[in-house]
Amino acid sequence: MDAQKVDMYLMANAKYFQGHHVNYIRERLLLLDDSKWGMIQSVDLKDPTTVLVVSLLAGGLGIDRFMIGDTGLGVGKLLTCGGLGIWAIVDWFLIMDATRQKNMEKLQQYL
C-alpha cells in the first residue's frame, strides 16, 4: 500500500489507538493490498474522549461499556448501579485505554 496514504490515515486516526500500537499499525498497513483499503477505512472506531464524557455522565448505567462493545460489563454496571458508584469512578480512569484497545481489536480483524 502507498506510504503516503497510510501516513494520512494514521494522522487522522492516531487518537483512536494507544501510542505503542501506531508503528505496528503502520507496518501492517504498508504490507496490505490496495483491495483491502476500503475495508480499513470503514472500520467503526470509537472516540475515546466521547466515551469518557459518556462515562462521566452515565457511567453508572454502563452505557460507556455498551458503546465500546463490552456488553457483559455494561450489564454488570447497569445491574449494580456502577458497582455502587465505585466501578463507575474506576472506569473514569480506565475507559479511554479500554476504548483504544477495542479499536485495535477491531482493526486487527482486517490486518
Backbone atoms as SQL, in Angstrom:
CREATE TABLE atoms (id INTEGER PRIMARY KEY, chain TEXT, resi INTEGER, resn TEXT, atom TEXT, x REAL, y REAL, z REAL);
INSERT INTO atoms VALUES
  (1, 'A', 1, 'MET', 'N', 0.834, -1.166, 0.000),
  (2, 'A', 1, 'MET', 'CA', 0.000, 0.000, 0.000),
  (3, 'A', 1, 'MET', 'C', 0.887, 1.240, 0.000),
  (4, 'A', 2, 'ASP', 'N', 0.384, 2.320, -0.492),
  (5, 'A', 2, 'ASP', 'CA', 1.110, 3.575, -0.620),
  (6, 'A', 2, 'ASP', 'C', 1.414, 4.156, 0.765),
  (7, 'A', 3, 'ALA', 'N', 2.676, 4.503, 1.018),
  (8, 'A', 3, 'ALA', 'CA', 3.101, 5.014, 2.323),
  (9, 'A', 3, 'ALA', 'C', 2.429, 6.336, 2.657),
  (10, 'A', 4, 'GLN', 'N', 2.230, 7.174, 1.650),
  (11, 'A', 4, 'GLN', 'CA', 1.586, 8.472, 1.894),
  (12, 'A', 4, 'GLN', 'C', 0.137, 8.279, 2.348),
  (13, 'A', 5, 'LYS', 'N', -0.563, 7.348, 1.746),
  (14, 'A', 5, 'LYS', 'CA', -1.949, 7.054, 2.121),
  (15, 'A', 5, 'LYS', 'C', -2.019, 6.514, 3.551),
  (16, 'A', 6, 'VAL', 'N', -1.076, 5.651, 3.897),
  (17, 'A', 6, 'VAL', 'CA', -1.025, 5.077, 5.241),
  (18, 'A', 6, 'VAL', 'C', -0.745, 6.155, 6.277),
  (19, 'A', 7, 'ASP', 'N', 0.219, 7.039, 5.976),
  (20, 'A', 7, 'ASP', 'CA', 0.553, 8.105, 6.917),
  (21, 'A', 7, 'ASP', 'C', -0.616, 9.064, 7.116),
  (22, 'A', 8, 'MET', 'N', -1.353, 9.362, 6.058),
  (23, 'A', 8, 'MET', 'CA', -2.525, 10.234, 6.180),
  (24, 'A', 8, 'MET', 'C', -3.590, 9.570, 7.053),
  (25, 'A', 9, 'TYR', 'N', -3.793, 8.262, 6.873),
  (26, 'A', 9, 'TYR', 'CA', -4.763, 7.521, 7.679),
  (27, 'A', 9, 'TYR', 'C', -4.371, 7.578, 9.156),
  (28, 'A', 10, 'LEU', 'N', -3.091, 7.371, 9.436),
  (29, 'A', 10, 'LEU', 'CA', -2.637, 7.373, 10.826),
  (30, 'A', 10, 'LEU', 'C', -2.686, 8.756, 11.453),
  (31, 'A', 11, 'MET', 'N', -2.412, 9.793, 10.680),
  (32, 'A', 11, 'MET', 'CA', -2.514, 11.144, 11.214),
  (33, 'A', 11, 'MET', 'C', -3.952, 11.460, 11.596),
  (34, 'A', 12, 'ALA', 'N', -4.892, 10.996, 10.799),
  (35, 'A', 12, 'ALA', 'CA', -6.298, 11.274, 11.067),
  (36, 'A', 12, 'ALA', 'C', -6.860, 10.407, 12.190),
  (37, 'A', 13, 'ASN', 'N', -6.290, 9.237, 12.414),
  (38, 'A', 13, 'ASN', 'CA', -6.876, 8.283, 13.355),
  (39, 'A', 13, 'ASN', 'C', -5.976, 7.895, 14.519),
  (40, 'A', 14, 'ALA', 'N', -4.865, 8.549, 14.732),
  (41, 'A', 14, 'ALA', 'CA', -3.933, 8.156, 15.790),
  (42, 'A', 14, 'ALA', 'C', -4.555, 8.247, 17.176),
  (43, 'A', 15, 'LYS', 'N', -5.475, 9.174, 17.389),
  (44, 'A', 15, 'LYS', 'CA', -6.068, 9.326, 18.719),
  (45, 'A', 15, 'LYS', 'C', -6.939, 8.134, 19.112),
  (46, 'A', 16, 'TYR', 'N', -7.311, 7.302, 18.155),
  (47, 'A', 16, 'TYR', 'CA', -8.150, 6.143, 18.433),
  (48, 'A', 16, 'TYR', 'C', -7.363, 4.932, 18.922),
  (49, 'A', 17, 'PHE', 'N', -6.026, 5.041, 18.925),
  (50, 'A', 17, 'PHE', 'CA', -5.165, 3.909, 19.281),
  (51, 'A', 17, 'PHE', 'C', -4.157, 4.317, 20.336),
  (52, 'A', 18, 'GLN', 'N', -3.634, 3.340, 21.065),
  (53, 'A', 18, 'GLN', 'CA', -2.562, 3.596, 22.015),
  (54, 'A', 18, 'GLN', 'C', -1.292, 3.905, 21.243),
  (55, 'A', 19, 'GLY', 'N', -0.449, 4.749, 21.810),
  (56, 'A', 19, 'GLY', 'CA', 0.749, 5.208, 21.121),
  (57, 'A', 19, 'GLY', 'C', 1.661, 4.100, 20.643),
  (58, 'A', 20, 'HIS', 'N', 1.816, 3.058, 21.441),
  (59, 'A', 20, 'HIS', 'CA', 2.733, 1.987, 21.057),
  (60, 'A', 20, 'HIS', 'C', 2.162, 1.101, 19.946),
  (61, 'A', 21, 'HIS', 'N', 0.882, 1.249, 19.625),
  (62, 'A', 21, 'HIS', 'CA', 0.290, 0.462, 18.539),
  (63, 'A', 21, 'HIS', 'C', 0.432, 1.132, 17.169),
  (64, 'A', 22, 'VAL', 'N', 0.711, 2.422, 17.153),
  (65, 'A', 22, 'VAL', 'CA', 0.702, 3.168, 15.891),
  (66, 'A', 22, 'VAL', 'C', 1.761, 2.650, 14.919),
  (67, 'A', 23, 'ASN', 'N', 2.969, 2.393, 15.389),
  (68, 'A', 23, 'ASN', 'CA', 4.023, 1.882, 14.492),
  (69, 'A', 23, 'ASN', 'C', 3.673, 0.500, 13.959),
  (70, 'A', 24, 'TYR', 'N', 3.105, -0.344, 14.822),
  (71, 'A', 24, 'TYR', 'CA', 2.673, -1.674, 14.392),
  (72, 'A', 24, 'TYR', 'C', 1.604, -1.559, 13.308),
  (73, 'A', 25, 'ILE', 'N', 0.645, -0.671, 13.498),
  (74, 'A', 25, 'ILE', 'CA', -0.422, -0.480, 12.517),
  (75, 'A', 25, 'ILE', 'C', 0.164, 0.001, 11.200),
  (76, 'A', 26, 'ARG', 'N', 1.109, 0.941, 11.270),
  (77, 'A', 26, 'ARG', 'CA', 1.731, 1.464, 10.043),
  (78, 'A', 26, 'ARG', 'C', 2.417, 0.344, 9.271),
  (79, 'A', 27, 'GLU', 'N', 3.188, -0.473, 9.961),
  (80, 'A', 27, 'GLU', 'CA', 3.883, -1.573, 9.299),
  (81, 'A', 27, 'GLU', 'C', 2.908, -2.546, 8.657),
  (82, 'A', 28, 'ARG', 'N', 1.847, -2.880, 9.367),
  (83, 'A', 28, 'ARG', 'CA', 0.856, -3.825, 8.834),
  (84, 'A', 28, 'ARG', 'C', 0.101, -3.240, 7.649),
  (85, 'A', 29, 'LEU', 'N', -0.221, -1.946, 7.699),
  (86, 'A', 29, 'LEU', 'CA', -0.942, -1.312, 6.589),
  (87, 'A', 29, 'LEU', 'C', -0.075, -1.252, 5.334),
  (88, 'A', 30, 'LEU', 'N', 1.213, -1.039, 5.513),
  (89, 'A', 30, 'LEU', 'CA', 2.105, -0.990, 4.355),
  (90, 'A', 30, 'LEU', 'C', 2.186, -2.331, 3.642),
  (91, 'A', 31, 'LEU', 'N', 1.947, -3.406, 4.352),
  (92, 'A', 31, 'LEU', 'CA', 2.013, -4.748, 3.756),
  (93, 'A', 31, 'LEU', 'C', 0.709, -5.170, 3.087),
  (94, 'A', 32, 'LEU', 'N', -0.378, -4.439, 3.322),
  (95, 'A', 32, 'LEU', 'CA', -1.689, -4.825, 2.791),
  (96, 'A', 32, 'LEU', 'C', -1.844, -4.508, 1.308),
  (97, 'A', 33, 'ASP', 'N', -2.733, -5.248, 0.674),
  (98, 'A', 33, 'ASP', 'CA', -3.112, -4.955, -0.709),
  (99, 'A', 33, 'ASP', 'C', -4.009, -3.726, -0.738),
  (100, 'A', 34, 'ASP', 'N', -4.005, -3.037, -1.874),
  (101, 'A', 34, 'ASP', 'CA', -4.886, -1.881, -2.033),
  (102, 'A', 34, 'ASP', 'C', -6.356, -2.296, -2.013),
  (103, 'A', 35, 'SER', 'N', -6.649, -3.555, -2.292),
  (104, 'A', 35, 'SER', 'CA', -8.039, -4.010, -2.323),
  (105, 'A', 35, 'SER', 'C', -8.680, -3.984, -0.929),
  (106, 'A', 36, 'LYS', 'N', -7.881, -4.044, 0.128),
  (107, 'A', 36, 'LYS', 'CA', -8.410, -4.032, 1.496),
  (108, 'A', 36, 'LYS', 'C', -8.542, -2.625, 2.067),
  (109, 'A', 37, 'TRP', 'N', -8.118, -1.628, 1.322),
  (110, 'A', 37, 'TRP', 'CA', -8.118, -0.255, 1.825),
  (111, 'A', 37, 'TRP', 'C', -9.530, 0.231, 2.163),
  (112, 'A', 38, 'GLY', 'N', -10.501, -0.118, 1.370),
  (113, 'A', 38, 'GLY', 'CA', -11.886, 0.284, 1.632),
  (114, 'A', 38, 'GLY', 'C', -12.407, -0.292, 2.933),
  (115, 'A', 39, 'MET', 'N', -12.056, -1.547, 3.208),
  (116, 'A', 39, 'MET', 'CA', -12.483, -2.165, 4.473),
  (117, 'A', 39, 'MET', 'C', -11.814, -1.500, 5.666),
  (118, 'A', 40, 'ILE', 'N', -10.542, -1.143, 5.529),
  (119, 'A', 40, 'ILE', 'CA', -9.822, -0.494, 6.623),
  (120, 'A', 40, 'ILE', 'C', -10.466, 0.854, 6.943),
  (121, 'A', 41, 'GLN', 'N', -10.824, 1.594, 5.920),
  (122, 'A', 41, 'GLN', 'CA', -11.426, 2.906, 6.140),
  (123, 'A', 41, 'GLN', 'C', -12.838, 2.817, 6.704),
  (124, 'A', 42, 'SER', 'N', -13.498, 1.690, 6.533),
  (125, 'A', 42, 'SER', 'CA', -14.874, 1.566, 7.005),
  (126, 'A', 42, 'SER', 'C', -14.976, 1.003, 8.422),
  (127, 'A', 43, 'VAL', 'N', -13.838, 0.709, 9.067),
  (128, 'A', 43, 'VAL', 'CA', -13.867, 0.204, 10.440),
  (129, 'A', 43, 'VAL', 'C', -14.412, 1.303, 11.348),
  (130, 'A', 44, 'ASP', 'N', -15.426, 0.955, 12.155),
  (131, 'A', 44, 'ASP', 'CA', -16.080, 1.911, 13.041),
  (132, 'A', 44, 'ASP', 'C', -15.266, 2.062, 14.323),
  (133, 'A', 45, 'LEU', 'N', -14.468, 3.124, 14.382),
  (134, 'A', 45, 'LEU', 'CA', -13.635, 3.386, 15.541),
  (135, 'A', 45, 'LEU', 'C', -14.366, 4.324, 16.498),
  (136, 'A', 46, 'LYS', 'N', -14.285, 4.033, 17.781),
  (137, 'A', 46, 'LYS', 'CA', -14.928, 4.862, 18.801),
  (138, 'A', 46, 'LYS', 'C', -13.931, 5.889, 19.311),
  (139, 'A', 47, 'ASP', 'N', -14.413, 7.110, 19.527),
  (140, 'A', 47, 'ASP', 'CA', -13.575, 8.190, 20.028),
  (141, 'A', 47, 'ASP', 'C', -13.427, 8.049, 21.547),
  (142, 'A', 48, 'PRO', 'N', -12.207, 7.868, 22.051),
  (143, 'A', 48, 'PRO', 'CA', -12.011, 7.702, 23.492),
  (144, 'A', 48, 'PRO', 'C', -12.504, 8.887, 24.323),
  (145, 'A', 49, 'THR', 'N', -12.389, 10.094, 23.786),
  (146, 'A', 49, 'THR', 'CA', -12.851, 11.270, 24.517),
  (147, 'A', 49, 'THR', 'C', -14.369, 11.267, 24.659),
  (148, 'A', 50, 'THR', 'N', -15.068, 10.907, 23.611),
  (149, 'A', 50, 'THR', 'CA', -16.524, 10.829, 23.668),
  (150, 'A', 50, 'THR', 'C', -16.970, 9.769, 24.671),
  (151, 'A', 51, 'VAL', 'N', -16.301, 8.634, 24.662),
  (152, 'A', 51, 'VAL', 'CA', -16.653, 7.564, 25.596),
  (153, 'A', 51, 'VAL', 'C', -16.368, 8.008, 27.031),
  (154, 'A', 52, 'LEU', 'N', -15.300, 8.782, 27.254),
  (155, 'A', 52, 'LEU', 'CA', -15.008, 9.300, 28.587),
  (156, 'A', 52, 'LEU', 'C', -16.119, 10.239, 29.057),
  (157, 'A', 53, 'VAL', 'N', -16.584, 11.117, 28.187),
  (158, 'A', 53, 'VAL', 'CA', -17.674, 12.033, 28.550),
  (159, 'A', 53, 'VAL', 'C', -18.934, 11.248, 28.903),
  (160, 'A', 54, 'VAL', 'N', -19.250, 10.242, 28.110),
  (161, 'A', 54, 'VAL', 'CA', -20.410, 9.393, 28.411),
  (162, 'A', 54, 'VAL', 'C', -20.198, 8.685, 29.743),
  (163, 'A', 55, 'SER', 'N', -18.976, 8.243, 30.016),
  (164, 'A', 55, 'SER', 'CA', -18.671, 7.569, 31.274),
  (165, 'A', 55, 'SER', 'C', -18.873, 8.515, 32.458),
  (166, 'A', 56, 'LEU', 'N', -18.464, 9.766, 32.294),
  (167, 'A', 56, 'LEU', 'CA', -18.653, 10.743, 33.370),
  (168, 'A', 56, 'LEU', 'C', -20.129, 11.027, 33.631),
  (169, 'A', 57, 'LEU', 'N', -20.919, 11.066, 32.568),
  (170, 'A', 57, 'LEU', 'CA', -22.331, 11.427, 32.702),
  (171, 'A', 57, 'LEU', 'C', -23.234, 10.244, 33.021),
  (172, 'A', 58, 'ALA', 'N', -22.967, 9.076, 32.451),
  (173, 'A', 58, 'ALA', 'CA', -23.875, 7.934, 32.606),
  (174, 'A', 58, 'ALA', 'C', -23.129, 6.626, 32.802),
  (175, 'A', 59, 'GLY', 'N', -21.939, 6.710, 33.383),
  (176, 'A', 59, 'GLY', 'CA', -21.141, 5.505, 33.586),
  (177, 'A', 59, 'GLY', 'C', -21.769, 4.531, 34.558),
  (178, 'A', 60, 'GLY', 'N', -22.526, 5.027, 35.502),
  (179, 'A', 60, 'GLY', 'CA', -23.178, 4.161, 36.464),
  (180, 'A', 60, 'GLY', 'C', -24.213, 3.247, 35.842),
  (181, 'A', 61, 'LEU', 'N', -24.682, 3.622, 34.656),
  (182, 'A', 61, 'LEU', 'CA', -25.660, 2.803, 33.940),
  (183, 'A', 61, 'LEU', 'C', -25.010, 1.844, 32.959),
  (184, 'A', 62, 'GLY', 'N', -23.695, 1.917, 32.815),
  (185, 'A', 62, 'GLY', 'CA', -22.973, 1.001, 31.935),
  (186, 'A', 62, 'GLY', 'C', -22.998, 1.393, 30.474),
  (187, 'A', 63, 'ILE', 'N', -23.514, 2.573, 30.161),
  (188, 'A', 63, 'ILE', 'CA', -23.636, 2.987, 28.764),
  (189, 'A', 63, 'ILE', 'C', -22.276, 3.064, 28.095),
  (190, 'A', 64, 'ASP', 'N', -21.253, 3.486, 28.841),
  (191, 'A', 64, 'ASP', 'CA', -19.908, 3.566, 28.278),
  (192, 'A', 64, 'ASP', 'C', -19.411, 2.205, 27.820),
  (193, 'A', 65, 'ARG', 'N', -19.678, 1.178, 28.592),
  (194, 'A', 65, 'ARG', 'CA', -19.234, -0.175, 28.229),
  (195, 'A', 65, 'ARG', 'C', -20.044, -0.735, 27.067),
  (196, 'A', 66, 'PHE', 'N', -21.334, -0.409, 27.029),
  (197, 'A', 66, 'PHE', 'CA', -22.142, -0.829, 25.877),
  (198, 'A', 66, 'PHE', 'C', -21.610, -0.182, 24.595),
  (199, 'A', 67, 'MET', 'N', -21.188, 1.076, 24.674),
  (200, 'A', 67, 'MET', 'CA', -20.688, 1.797, 23.495),
  (201, 'A', 67, 'MET', 'C', -19.479, 1.123, 22.874),
  (202, 'A', 68, 'ILE', 'N', -18.587, 0.614, 23.710),
  (203, 'A', 68, 'ILE', 'CA', -17.355, 0.034, 23.157),
  (204, 'A', 68, 'ILE', 'C', -17.489, -1.453, 22.885),
  (205, 'A', 69, 'GLY', 'N', -18.646, -2.013, 23.187),
  (206, 'A', 69, 'GLY', 'CA', -18.879, -3.414, 22.855),
  (207, 'A', 69, 'GLY', 'C', -18.688, -4.387, 24.002),
  (208, 'A', 70, 'ASP', 'N', -18.449, -3.883, 25.201),
  (209, 'A', 70, 'ASP', 'CA', -18.337, -4.740, 26.382),
  (210, 'A', 70, 'ASP', 'C', -19.727, -4.927, 26.989),
  (211, 'A', 71, 'THR', 'N', -20.540, -5.736, 26.332),
  (212, 'A', 71, 'THR', 'CA', -21.927, -5.907, 26.749),
  (213, 'A', 71, 'THR', 'C', -22.030, -6.521, 28.141),
  (214, 'A', 72, 'GLY', 'N', -21.219, -7.514, 28.421),
  (215, 'A', 72, 'GLY', 'CA', -21.256, -8.163, 29.732),
  (216, 'A', 72, 'GLY', 'C', -20.942, -7.199, 30.858),
  (217, 'A', 73, 'LEU', 'N', -19.900, -6.393, 30.682),
  (218, 'A', 73, 'LEU', 'CA', -19.553, -5.405, 31.702),
  (219, 'A', 73, 'LEU', 'C', -20.608, -4.313, 31.786),
  (220, 'A', 74, 'GLY', 'N', -21.205, -3.969, 30.661),
  (221, 'A', 74, 'GLY', 'CA', -22.280, -2.980, 30.660),
  (222, 'A', 74, 'GLY', 'C', -23.477, -3.446, 31.466),
  (223, 'A', 75, 'VAL', 'N', -23.854, -4.695, 31.288),
  (224, 'A', 75, 'VAL', 'CA', -24.972, -5.261, 32.055),
  (225, 'A', 75, 'VAL', 'C', -24.611, -5.311, 33.537),
  (226, 'A', 76, 'GLY', 'N', -23.378, -5.694, 33.837),
  (227, 'A', 76, 'GLY', 'CA', -22.927, -5.735, 35.227),
  (228, 'A', 76, 'GLY', 'C', -22.988, -4.375, 35.888),
  (229, 'A', 77, 'LYS', 'N', -22.541, -3.351, 35.185),
  (230, 'A', 77, 'LYS', 'CA', -22.605, -1.997, 35.737),
  (231, 'A', 77, 'LYS', 'C', -24.043, -1.524, 35.878),
  (232, 'A', 78, 'LEU', 'N', -24.870, -1.883, 34.924),
  (233, 'A', 78, 'LEU', 'CA', -26.275, -1.480, 34.970),
  (234, 'A', 78, 'LEU', 'C', -26.984, -2.104, 36.168),
  (235, 'A', 79, 'LEU', 'N', -26.765, -3.387, 36.389),
  (236, 'A', 79, 'LEU', 'CA', -27.456, -4.082, 37.479),
  (237, 'A', 79, 'LEU', 'C', -26.947, -3.696, 38.869),
  (238, 'A', 80, 'THR', 'N', -25.700, -3.245, 38.948),
  (239, 'A', 80, 'THR', 'CA', -25.126, -2.887, 40.251),
  (240, 'A', 80, 'THR', 'C', -25.006, -1.381, 40.443),
  (241, 'A', 81, 'CYS', 'N', -25.629, -0.616, 39.550),
  (242, 'A', 81, 'CYS', 'CA', -25.529, 0.859, 39.587),
  (243, 'A', 81, 'CYS', 'C', -24.064, 1.300, 39.607),
  (244, 'A', 82, 'GLY', 'N', -23.322, 0.728, 38.711),
  (245, 'A', 82, 'GLY', 'CA', -21.902, 1.067, 38.600),
  (246, 'A', 82, 'GLY', 'C', -21.090, 0.550, 39.768),
  (247, 'A', 83, 'GLY', 'N', -21.463, -0.611, 40.268),
  (248, 'A', 83, 'GLY', 'CA', -20.749, -1.160, 41.428),
  (249, 'A', 83, 'GLY', 'C', -20.877, -0.241, 42.626),
  (250, 'A', 84, 'LEU', 'N', -22.124, 0.262, 42.831),
  (251, 'A', 84, 'LEU', 'CA', -22.426, 1.242, 43.886),
  (252, 'A', 84, 'LEU', 'C', -21.566, 2.497, 43.737),
  (253, 'A', 85, 'GLY', 'N', -21.267, 2.832, 42.500),
  (254, 'A', 85, 'GLY', 'CA', -20.513, 4.045, 42.183),
  (255, 'A', 85, 'GLY', 'C', -19.016, 3.842, 42.103),
  (256, 'A', 86, 'ILE', 'N', -18.508, 2.817, 42.741),
  (257, 'A', 86, 'ILE', 'CA', -17.055, 2.600, 42.763),
  (258, 'A', 86, 'ILE', 'C', -16.548, 2.199, 41.386),
  (259, 'A', 87, 'TRP', 'N', -17.241, 1.253, 40.758),
  (260, 'A', 87, 'TRP', 'CA', -16.844, 0.787, 39.433),
  (261, 'A', 87, 'TRP', 'C', -16.917, 1.931, 38.422),
  (262, 'A', 88, 'ALA', 'N', -17.945, 2.768, 38.557),
  (263, 'A', 88, 'ALA', 'CA', -18.095, 3.900, 37.649),
  (264, 'A', 88, 'ALA', 'C', -16.913, 4.861, 37.780),
  (265, 'A', 89, 'ILE', 'N', -16.475, 5.116, 39.006),
  (266, 'A', 89, 'ILE', 'CA', -15.337, 6.029, 39.219),
  (267, 'A', 89, 'ILE', 'C', -14.048, 5.411, 38.684),
  (268, 'A', 90, 'VAL', 'N', -13.839, 4.136, 38.907),
  (269, 'A', 90, 'VAL', 'CA', -12.639, 3.462, 38.386),
  (270, 'A', 90, 'VAL', 'C', -12.621, 3.535, 36.861),
  (271, 'A', 91, 'ASP', 'N', -13.780, 3.373, 36.232),
  (272, 'A', 91, 'ASP', 'CA', -13.848, 3.435, 34.772),
  (273, 'A', 91, 'ASP', 'C', -13.504, 4.812, 34.223),
  (274, 'A', 92, 'TRP', 'N', -13.648, 5.857, 35.005),
  (275, 'A', 92, 'TRP', 'CA', -13.252, 7.180, 34.528),
  (276, 'A', 92, 'TRP', 'C', -11.776, 7.198, 34.157),
  (277, 'A', 93, 'PHE', 'N', -10.992, 6.376, 34.844),
  (278, 'A', 93, 'PHE', 'CA', -9.550, 6.330, 34.594),
  (279, 'A', 93, 'PHE', 'C', -9.165, 5.248, 33.581),
  (280, 'A', 94, 'LEU', 'N', -10.021, 4.270, 33.386),
  (281, 'A', 94, 'LEU', 'CA', -9.680, 3.134, 32.529),
  (282, 'A', 94, 'LEU', 'C', -10.371, 3.136, 31.166),
  (283, 'A', 95, 'ILE', 'N', -11.450, 3.876, 31.015),
  (284, 'A', 95, 'ILE', 'CA', -12.302, 3.718, 29.835),
  (285, 'A', 95, 'ILE', 'C', -11.617, 4.175, 28.544),
  (286, 'A', 96, 'MET', 'N', -10.762, 5.177, 28.599),
  (287, 'A', 96, 'MET', 'CA', -10.105, 5.634, 27.368),
  (288, 'A', 96, 'MET', 'C', -9.158, 4.566, 26.828),
  (289, 'A', 97, 'ASP', 'N', -8.374, 3.945, 27.711),
  (290, 'A', 97, 'ASP', 'CA', -7.479, 2.870, 27.259),
  (291, 'A', 97, 'ASP', 'C', -8.266, 1.657, 26.792),
  (292, 'A', 98, 'ALA', 'N', -9.382, 1.361, 27.471),
  (293, 'A', 98, 'ALA', 'CA', -10.227, 0.241, 27.046),
  (294, 'A', 98, 'ALA', 'C', -10.807, 0.502, 25.660),
  (295, 'A', 99, 'THR', 'N', -11.177, 1.745, 25.397),
  (296, 'A', 99, 'THR', 'CA', -11.710, 2.114, 24.083),
  (297, 'A', 99, 'THR', 'C', -10.642, 1.957, 23.009),
  (298, 'A', 100, 'ARG', 'N', -9.449, 2.431, 23.288),
  (299, 'A', 100, 'ARG', 'CA', -8.344, 2.302, 22.321),
  (300, 'A', 100, 'ARG', 'C', -8.007, 0.836, 22.062),
  (301, 'A', 101, 'GLN', 'N', -8.066, 0.017, 23.098),
  (302, 'A', 101, 'GLN', 'CA', -7.792, -1.409, 22.932),
  (303, 'A', 101, 'GLN', 'C', -8.866, -2.063, 22.066),
  (304, 'A', 102, 'LYS', 'N', -10.129, -1.716, 22.279),
  (305, 'A', 102, 'LYS', 'CA', -11.221, -2.264, 21.458),
  (306, 'A', 102, 'LYS', 'C', -11.074, -1.821, 20.010),
  (307, 'A', 103, 'ASN', 'N', -10.643, -0.571, 19.779),
  (308, 'A', 103, 'ASN', 'CA', -10.404, -0.097, 18.418),
  (309, 'A', 103, 'ASN', 'C', -9.312, -0.913, 17.746),
  (310, 'A', 104, 'MET', 'N', -8.260, -1.222, 18.514),
  (311, 'A', 104, 'MET', 'CA', -7.166, -2.032, 17.963),
  (312, 'A', 104, 'MET', 'C', -7.649, -3.424, 17.613),
  (313, 'A', 105, 'GLU', 'N', -8.474, -4.005, 18.466),
  (314, 'A', 105, 'GLU', 'CA', -9.015, -5.340, 18.187),
  (315, 'A', 105, 'GLU', 'C', -9.873, -5.332, 16.921),
  (316, 'A', 106, 'LYS', 'N', -10.651, -4.288, 16.718),
  (317, 'A', 106, 'LYS', 'CA', -11.479, -4.196, 15.509),
  (318, 'A', 106, 'LYS', 'C', -10.603, -4.099, 14.265),
  (319, 'A', 107, 'LEU', 'N', -9.566, -3.267, 14.344),
  (320, 'A', 107, 'LEU', 'CA', -8.694, -3.073, 13.187),
  (321, 'A', 107, 'LEU', 'C', -7.899, -4.333, 12.875),
  (322, 'A', 108, 'GLN', 'N', -7.486, -5.078, 13.888),
  (323, 'A', 108, 'GLN', 'CA', -6.692, -6.285, 13.663),
  (324, 'A', 108, 'GLN', 'C', -7.468, -7.359, 12.901),
  (325, 'A', 109, 'GLN', 'N', -8.770, -7.280, 12.910),
  (326, 'A', 109, 'GLN', 'CA', -9.559, -8.235, 12.128),
  (327, 'A', 109, 'GLN', 'C', -9.290, -8.087, 10.632),
  (328, 'A', 110, 'TYR', 'N', -8.854, -6.915, 10.217),
  (329, 'A', 110, 'TYR', 'CA', -8.614, -6.641, 8.795),
  (330, 'A', 110, 'TYR', 'C', -7.143, -6.610, 8.423),
  (331, 'A', 111, 'LEU', 'N', -6.261, -6.593, 9.424),
  (332, 'A', 111, 'LEU', 'CA', -4.820, -6.502, 9.117),
  (333, 'A', 111, 'LEU', 'C', -4.224, -7.855, 8.846);
